Amino acid sequence: MAKRLSLLTLLAILPLALMLGCGDLGKVDQGRVIAFDKSKETVTFIVDVKHDPANPDYSGALITFALPKDPAERGEDPKFGKRMKLDAKTKEITIYDVAGKGLKKIPYTLIDEKDGVAKNNPLVAGKKFPAVDKAKKTVTIYSGRQKILITFSLPEEYFALPDDTWEAGDEVRVYYKEPGKALRFMNITRTDIFKK
């Protein structure tokens, strides 16, 4: 009877001990960077709600994190931009609209599109994108993920926006326990997981 009681006590206490031993495992968020403040060491991004590397959906919350102080817990500084999606089928570009504090879909007029363009293709290798031509009212974008080089025109009012409006920011991931304070920061776009 005493053995059975101690076994029952052990079984009752074991889950509690495991919960206390594991503690708070923390959370992970991932998204596209729209702002990076090097002096304050903060990053702001739009959360990817799909978590599908081939087909991300940057339509989640806008969140800001203080980066870890320990360099071992921190990846490369991110590039920021406001372009969330380039949809060649619907001929729309989705940006983060700073003034409107939300996502905005902008229809464009296609001028030229080249598909299947790899990063080492002479059309894009060593060149800077986006290329904004305010005189011709055109924007040329290269998307490495989509392997597309595209030039389109927009209404004149959009050319008052900064050039980073058409830039895709880096994809980043943060691990945290307390909202707004990253314990680990990874720049997915600039991290080669196959590098030795």
Residue pairs with C-beta under 8 A, 6 or more apart in sequence:
24 177
26 175
26 176
26 177
26 183
27 175
27 176
27 177
28 173
28 174
28 175
28 176
29 47
29 63
29 173
29 174
29 176
30 47
30 48
30 51
30 171
30 172
30 173
30 174
30 188
31 45
31 46
31 47
31 48
31 58
31 60
31 63
31 171
31 172
32 45
32 46
32 48
32 56
32 58
32 81
32 84
32 168
32 169
32 170
32 171
32 172
33 43
33 44
33 45
33 78
33 79
33 80
33 81
33 169
33 170
33 171
33 172
34 44
34 45
34 46
34 62
34 80
34 81
34 82
34 96
34 169
35 42
35 43
35 44
35 64
35 80
36 42
36 43
36 44
36 77
36 78
36 79
36 80
37 43
38 77
40 66
41 66
41 67
41 69
42 64
42 65
42 66
42 67
43 64
43 65
43 67
43 78
43 172
43 174
43 182
43 185
44 62
44 63
44 64
44 65
44 80
45 62
45 63
45 169
45 172
46 58
46 59
46 60
46 61
46 62
46 84
46 96
46 103
47 58
47 60
47 61
47 62
47 63
48 56
48 57
48 58
48 60
48 171
49 57
49 58
49 59
49 60
50 56
50 57
54 145
56 171
58 84
58 85
58 94
59 84
59 103
62 96
62 101
63 179
63 180
64 180
65 174
65 176
65 180
65 181
65 182
65 185
66 180
66 181
66 182
67 74
67 182
67 185
68 74
68 182
68 183
68 184
68 185
73 183
73 184
73 185
74 184
74 185
75 172
75 185
75 186
75 187
75 190
75 191
76 187
76 190
76 191
77 187
78 169
78 170
78 172
78 187
78 189
78 190
79 167
79 169
79 170
79 189
80 164
80 167
80 169
80 170
81 164
81 165
81 166
81 167
81 168
81 169
82 95
82 96
82 97
82 98
82 164
82 165
82 166
82 167
82 169
83 93
83 94
83 95
83 130
83 141
83 165
83 166
83 167
83 168
83 169
84 94
84 95
84 96
84 103
84 168
85 92
85 93
85 94
86 93
86 94
86 141
86 143
86 146
86 148
86 150
86 168
87 93
87 94
88 113
88 146
88 148
88 150
90 107
91 107
91 108
91 109
91 110
91 152
92 105
92 106
92 107
92 108
93 105
93 106
93 108
93 141
93 152
93 166
94 103
94 104
94 105
94 106
95 103
95 104
95 106
95 165
95 166
96 102
96 103
96 104
97 103
97 104
106 154
106 158
108 139
108 152
108 153
108 154
109 152
109 153
109 154
110 150
110 151
110 152
111 138
111 151
111 152
111 153
112 150
112 151
113 148
113 149
113 150
113 151
114 123
114 148
114 149
114 150
115 147
115 148
116 147
117 123
117 124
117 142
117 147
117 148
117 149
118 147
119 125
119 144
123 149
124 142
124 149
127 142
129 140
129 141
129 142
130 139
130 140
130 141
130 142
130 163
130 166
130 167
131 139
131 140
132 138
132 139
132 140
132 159
132 163
132 166
133 139
133 140
134 159
136 153
137 153
137 154
137 156
137 159
138 151
138 152
138 153
138 154
139 151
139 152
139 153
139 154
139 166
140 149
140 150
140 151
141 148
141 149
141 150
141 151
141 152
141 166
142 148
142 149
142 150
143 150
143 168
158 165
170 187
170 188
170 189
170 190
171 187
171 188
171 189
172 185
172 186
172 187
172 188
172 189
173 185
173 186
173 188
174 182
174 184
174 185
174 186
175 182
175 183
175 184
175 185
176 182
176 183
177 183
